[in-house]
Amino acid sequence: MIKTRAKRLWAAMKQKAPFAGKEEGAGKKSWKRILSALVVLLLVIWVVLGIYWSMEPGDQNVVQLAQESVESQGQKMVVGYTTAFTLKHLADTLLSKPGGYLSNDVMPPSVFLDNMPNWEYGVVIQLRDLSRSLRKDMSRSQSQSTEDVDLVKAEPLFHFNNDSWMLPSTEGEYRSAVRYIEGYMKRLADPAQPDAQFYARADNLSSWLMDVETRLGSLSQRLSASVGQQRYNTDLAGEANAAQSTPAQSQSQVKTPRFEVDDIFYEARGYSWALLHVLRAVEVDFATVLENKTALVSLQQIIRELESTQETVWSPFILNGNGFGMIANHSLVMANYISRANAAIIDLRELLDKG
């Protein structure tokens, strides 16, 4: 009797086993589908965030924003405040734009982005140049005068490594620099603190423009190299007794690697964006100097050229066609505007020095 029941139970278990196996297989397939859906959803989120975080900040009226800033503190506008505010505002924008500062990120999707980090680097270069000029020229009456206490601390912080993730982070150093610039701005607009000054002189402006001139010249050359060029060596041209450390070839082939073309393009675009805003501040703070040198219209023309560098890029990729080919070359278009702005800056410096 017991054996008979055992046989029946064993037979029932054998009949249920195939169904149990099927249920177990269905469960595994269900988990795989859920996992695949989660992976696809994560990739979609990364793509959307990557597109959103790669959107460049738009044109901003730094002159009006500076006026609102000084009025909110119950102070009056003074010479140099707009330029100092623009330096602070550009740094704030760099840190607070969509996605924040991306150049030092180590997590997806930021780690896969390269256009925005190169754009950020272009802005950082202008922050460094302007902060250095403020410290060594614009805030000092002469070569023997002392440096401003806040600018002395702010300028080195902007020169901190631009891609440090932590200990310390780049954002932390830049935020500290912004606080020092804010301290300089408050003292600058306070009549009771005459130790903070801004000297709008032609030589100070010319000195900063010399840095701008070399930056734009370098960017123009790097952008033009997108199609490859056979260049003569002009390093010692114009100086009969000039010498260099090691000999160089009389001609060389210069061509930007294909995967670096967009990097240089967005670096130039970021630098031009920052420079455009600084020049608008310069137009206000150095207005008297520019009018006396009949150079105001020259500065306005430079601003117009730089505005063209910020036109919308409708292509999803930075195209690298030949100069007169069927496909556009975005680098050559950018190089054209930058070269024209650079030529106008050279003329402006001559007016400031000799006009």
C-alpha positions as CSV (number, residue, x, y, z in Angstrom):
1,M,0.0,0.0,0.0
2,I,2.8,2.4,0.9
3,K,4.8,1.5,-2.1
4,T,1.8,2.1,-4.3
5,R,1.3,5.6,-2.9
6,A,5.0,6.4,-3.3
7,K,4.9,5.4,-6.9
8,R,1.8,7.6,-7.5
9,L,3.6,10.6,-5.7
10,W,6.7,10.1,-7.8
11,A,4.7,10.0,-11.0
12,A,2.9,13.2,-10.0
13,M,6.2,14.9,-9.3
14,K,7.6,13.9,-12.7
15,Q,4.5,15.3,-14.4
16,K,5.0,18.7,-12.6
17,A,8.7,19.0,-13.2
18,P,8.5,20.2,-16.8
19,F,6.2,22.9,-15.8
20,A,8.5,24.0,-13.0
21,G,11.4,24.2,-15.4
22,K,9.3,26.3,-17.8
23,E,8.3,28.7,-15.0
24,E,12.0,29.0,-13.9
25,G,13.0,29.8,-17.5
26,A,10.3,32.3,-17.9
27,G,11.4,34.0,-14.7
28,K,15.0,34.3,-16.0
29,K,13.8,35.8,-19.3
30,S,11.6,38.3,-17.4
31,W,14.6,39.5,-15.4
32,K,16.7,39.8,-18.6
33,R,14.0,41.9,-20.2
34,I,13.8,44.2,-17.1
35,L,17.6,44.5,-17.0
36,S,17.8,45.3,-20.7
37,A,15.0,47.9,-20.4
38,L,16.9,49.5,-17.5
39,V,20.1,49.7,-19.5
40,V,18.3,51.2,-22.5
41,L,16.6,53.7,-20.2
42,L,19.9,54.7,-18.6
43,L,21.5,55.2,-22.0
44,V,18.6,57.4,-23.1
45,I,19.0,59.5,-19.9
46,W,22.7,59.8,-20.6
47,V,22.1,60.9,-24.2
48,V,19.5,63.5,-23.2
49,L,21.7,64.8,-20.4
50,G,24.7,64.9,-22.7
51,I,22.8,67.0,-25.2
52,Y,21.5,69.3,-22.6
53,W,24.8,69.8,-20.8
54,S,26.5,70.5,-24.1
55,M,24.4,73.6,-24.8
56,E,26.5,76.7,-24.6
57,P,25.5,79.7,-22.6
58,G,24.0,82.4,-24.7
59,D,24.8,86.1,-25.1
60,Q,24.5,88.1,-21.9
61,N,24.3,91.8,-21.2
62,V,27.1,92.2,-18.7
63,V,26.9,96.0,-18.7
64,Q,23.3,95.9,-17.5
65,L,24.0,93.1,-15.0
66,A,26.9,95.0,-13.6
67,Q,24.7,98.1,-13.1
68,E,22.1,95.9,-11.3
69,S,24.8,94.4,-9.1
70,V,26.2,97.7,-7.9
71,E,22.8,99.2,-7.3
72,S,21.7,96.1,-5.3
73,Q,24.6,96.9,-2.9
74,G,23.5,100.5,-2.6
75,Q,26.7,101.8,-4.3
76,K,27.3,103.8,-7.4
77,M,29.0,102.7,-10.6
78,V,32.7,103.5,-10.8
79,V,35.4,103.0,-13.4
80,G,36.5,99.4,-13.6
81,Y,33.5,97.8,-11.9
82,T,32.0,96.5,-15.1
83,T,35.3,94.8,-16.1
84,A,35.7,93.2,-12.6
85,F,32.0,92.1,-12.6
86,T,32.4,90.5,-16.1
87,L,35.4,88.5,-14.8
88,K,33.3,87.3,-11.9
89,H,30.2,86.7,-14.0
90,L,32.1,84.6,-16.6
91,A,33.5,82.4,-13.8
92,D,30.0,82.1,-12.2
93,T,28.5,81.1,-15.6
94,L,31.3,78.5,-16.1
95,L,30.3,76.9,-12.7
96,S,26.5,77.2,-12.8
97,K,25.6,76.4,-16.5
98,P,23.7,73.2,-17.3
99,G,25.7,70.3,-15.9
100,G,28.0,72.7,-14.0
101,Y,31.7,72.5,-14.7
102,L,32.4,69.3,-16.7
103,S,36.1,69.4,-17.5
104,N,37.0,67.4,-14.4
105,D,34.0,65.0,-14.2
106,V,34.8,61.3,-14.0
107,M,31.3,59.9,-14.2
108,P,29.0,59.3,-17.2
109,P,27.7,61.1,-19.2
110,S,30.2,63.9,-18.6
111,V,33.3,61.7,-19.1
112,F,32.1,60.9,-22.6
113,L,31.7,64.6,-23.6
114,D,34.5,66.6,-25.1
115,N,33.0,69.6,-26.9
116,M,31.9,71.3,-23.7
117,P,35.1,70.7,-21.8
118,N,37.1,72.3,-24.6
119,W,34.6,75.2,-24.7
120,E,35.2,75.6,-20.9
121,Y,39.0,75.6,-21.4
122,G,38.7,78.4,-23.9
123,V,36.8,80.5,-21.3
124,V,39.3,79.6,-18.6
125,I,42.2,80.9,-20.7
126,Q,40.4,84.3,-20.9
127,L,39.7,84.2,-17.1
128,R,43.4,83.7,-16.5
129,D,44.5,86.4,-18.9
130,L,42.1,89.0,-17.5
131,S,42.8,88.2,-13.9
132,R,46.5,88.5,-14.5
133,S,46.1,91.8,-16.3
134,L,43.9,93.1,-13.4
135,R,46.5,92.2,-10.9
136,K,49.6,93.4,-12.6
137,D,48.4,96.4,-14.6
138,M,44.8,97.7,-14.3
139,S,44.7,97.9,-10.5
140,R,48.2,99.5,-10.2
141,S,49.1,103.1,-10.9
142,Q,52.7,102.4,-11.8
143,S,55.3,99.6,-11.8
144,Q,56.4,100.3,-8.2
145,S,53.0,100.4,-6.7
146,T,51.7,97.5,-4.5
147,E,49.3,94.8,-5.8
148,D,45.7,94.6,-4.7
149,V,45.2,92.2,-1.7
150,D,42.2,90.4,-3.2
151,L,43.6,90.2,-6.8
152,V,46.8,88.7,-5.5
153,K,44.9,85.8,-4.1
154,A,42.3,85.5,-6.9
155,E,44.7,85.3,-9.9
156,P,46.7,82.2,-8.9
157,L,43.4,80.3,-8.2
158,F,42.3,80.8,-11.8
159,H,45.6,79.3,-12.9
160,F,44.8,76.1,-10.9
161,N,44.7,72.8,-12.9
162,N,41.5,73.0,-14.9
163,D,40.6,69.2,-14.6
164,S,41.3,68.4,-11.0
165,W,38.5,66.3,-9.6
166,M,39.2,66.6,-5.9
167,L,41.7,67.4,-3.2
168,P,41.2,70.2,-4.2
169,S,38.7,70.3,-6.9
170,T,38.8,72.8,-9.7
171,E,35.4,74.2,-8.9
172,G,36.4,74.8,-5.3
173,E,39.4,76.8,-6.4
174,Y,37.5,78.9,-8.9
175,R,34.7,79.6,-6.4
176,S,37.4,80.9,-4.0
177,A,38.7,83.1,-6.8
178,V,35.2,84.5,-7.4
179,R,34.9,85.4,-3.7
180,Y,38.1,87.4,-3.9
181,I,36.9,89.2,-7.0
182,E,33.7,90.0,-5.2
183,G,35.8,91.5,-2.3
184,Y,37.7,93.6,-4.8
185,M,34.5,94.8,-6.4
186,K,33.0,95.9,-3.1
187,R,36.1,97.8,-2.1
188,L,36.3,99.3,-5.6
189,A,32.8,100.9,-5.4
190,D,33.3,102.0,-1.8
191,P,34.7,105.6,-1.5
192,A,35.8,104.9,2.0
193,Q,38.4,102.3,0.7
194,P,40.7,104.1,-1.8
195,D,43.2,101.3,-1.7
196,A,41.1,99.4,-4.3
197,Q,41.6,101.1,-7.7
198,F,41.1,100.5,-11.4
199,Y,43.2,102.6,-13.8
200,A,41.6,103.0,-17.2
201,R,44.7,104.0,-19.1
202,A,45.7,103.3,-22.7
203,D,48.9,101.4,-21.7
204,N,47.0,99.1,-19.4
205,L,44.4,98.3,-22.1
206,S,47.2,97.8,-24.7
207,S,49.0,95.4,-22.5
208,W,46.0,93.2,-22.1
209,L,45.2,93.4,-25.8
210,M,48.7,92.1,-26.6
211,D,47.8,88.9,-24.8
212,V,44.5,88.7,-26.7
213,E,46.4,89.2,-29.9
214,T,48.7,86.3,-29.3
215,R,45.8,84.0,-28.2
216,L,43.7,84.8,-31.3
217,G,46.7,84.4,-33.6
218,S,47.4,81.0,-32.2
219,L,43.8,79.9,-32.5
220,S,43.6,81.1,-36.1
221,Q,46.7,79.0,-37.0
222,R,45.4,75.9,-35.3
223,L,41.9,76.3,-36.9
224,S,43.4,76.8,-40.3
225,A,45.5,73.6,-39.9
226,S,42.3,71.5,-40.1
227,V,42.8,71.1,-43.8
228,G,46.6,70.8,-43.7
229,Q,49.1,73.4,-44.8
230,Q,52.6,73.5,-46.1
231,R,54.1,76.4,-44.1
232,Y,57.4,78.3,-44.4
233,N,59.4,78.8,-41.3
234,T,59.1,82.5,-40.4
235,D,60.3,82.2,-36.8
236,L,63.3,84.4,-37.4
237,A,61.9,86.6,-40.1
238,G,62.5,90.4,-39.8
239,E,65.5,90.1,-37.5
240,A,68.9,89.7,-39.1
241,N,70.7,88.8,-35.8
242,A,68.0,86.6,-34.3
243,A,68.8,83.1,-33.2
244,Q,66.9,80.1,-31.9
245,S,67.8,77.1,-29.6
246,T,67.7,74.3,-32.2
247,P,67.5,74.4,-36.0
248,A,64.2,73.9,-37.7
249,Q,63.1,72.9,-41.3
250,S,62.5,75.7,-43.8
251,Q,59.1,74.2,-44.6
252,S,56.8,71.8,-42.7
253,Q,53.4,70.1,-43.1
254,V,50.9,71.2,-40.5
255,K,47.6,69.3,-40.1
256,T,45.3,68.8,-37.2
257,P,44.3,65.2,-36.5
258,R,40.7,64.6,-37.5
259,F,39.5,63.7,-34.0
260,E,41.0,67.0,-32.6
261,V,39.4,69.3,-35.1
262,D,36.2,69.7,-33.1
263,D,38.3,70.2,-29.9
264,I,40.1,73.2,-31.3
265,F,36.9,74.6,-32.8
266,Y,35.1,74.6,-29.4
267,E,38.1,75.9,-27.6
268,A,38.1,78.9,-30.0
269,R,34.4,79.3,-29.6
270,G,34.6,79.4,-25.8
271,Y,37.5,81.9,-25.8
272,S,35.7,84.1,-28.3
273,W,32.5,84.0,-26.2
274,A,34.4,85.1,-23.1
275,L,36.4,87.7,-25.0
276,L,33.2,89.2,-26.5
277,H,31.8,89.9,-23.0
278,V,35.0,91.3,-21.7
279,L,35.3,93.7,-24.6
280,R,31.8,95.0,-24.0
281,A,32.9,95.8,-20.4
282,V,36.0,97.4,-21.8
283,E,33.9,99.6,-24.0
284,V,32.3,101.0,-20.9
285,D,35.3,101.3,-18.5
286,F,37.7,102.6,-21.1
287,A,35.2,104.8,-23.0
288,T,37.1,108.1,-22.4
289,V,40.4,106.6,-23.5
290,L,38.9,105.1,-26.6
291,E,37.2,108.3,-27.6
292,N,40.4,110.4,-27.1
293,K,42.3,107.9,-29.3
294,T,39.4,107.8,-31.8
295,A,39.5,104.1,-31.3
296,L,35.9,103.4,-30.1
297,V,34.6,102.4,-33.5
298,S,37.6,100.0,-33.9
299,L,36.6,98.2,-30.7
300,Q,33.0,98.1,-31.8
301,Q,34.1,96.4,-35.1
302,I,36.0,93.8,-33.1
303,I,32.9,93.1,-31.0
304,R,30.9,92.6,-34.2
305,E,33.4,90.1,-35.6
306,L,33.4,88.1,-32.4
307,E,29.6,88.1,-32.4
308,S,29.8,86.1,-35.7
309,T,31.8,83.4,-34.0
310,Q,28.8,82.7,-31.8
311,E,26.3,81.9,-34.6
312,T,24.4,78.6,-34.1
313,V,26.1,75.5,-35.5
314,W,23.3,73.7,-37.2
315,S,25.3,70.6,-38.1
316,P,25.5,67.8,-35.5
317,F,29.2,67.4,-36.3
318,I,32.0,69.9,-36.9
319,L,32.5,69.3,-40.7
320,N,36.1,69.3,-42.0
321,G,35.7,69.6,-45.8
322,N,38.3,71.1,-48.1
323,G,38.5,74.9,-48.4
324,F,36.7,75.0,-51.8
325,G,35.1,71.5,-51.6
326,M,31.4,70.5,-51.6
327,I,31.4,70.0,-47.8
328,A,31.7,72.9,-45.4
329,N,34.7,73.4,-43.1
330,H,33.6,75.0,-39.9
331,S,37.1,75.5,-38.6
332,L,38.0,77.7,-41.6
333,V,34.9,79.8,-41.1
334,M,35.8,80.3,-37.4
335,A,39.4,81.1,-38.4
336,N,38.1,83.8,-40.8
337,Y,36.2,85.6,-38.1
338,I,39.0,85.2,-35.5
339,S,41.6,86.4,-38.0
340,R,39.6,89.5,-38.8
341,A,39.1,90.3,-35.1
342,N,42.8,89.8,-34.5
343,A,43.7,92.2,-37.4
344,A,41.4,94.8,-35.9
345,I,43.0,94.3,-32.4
346,I,46.4,95.0,-34.0
347,D,45.1,98.2,-35.4
348,L,43.5,99.1,-32.1
349,R,46.7,98.6,-30.3
350,E,48.5,100.9,-32.7
351,L,45.9,103.6,-32.1
352,L,46.3,103.2,-28.3
353,D,50.1,103.4,-28.5
354,K,50.5,106.1,-31.1
355,G,47.1,107.7,-31.6
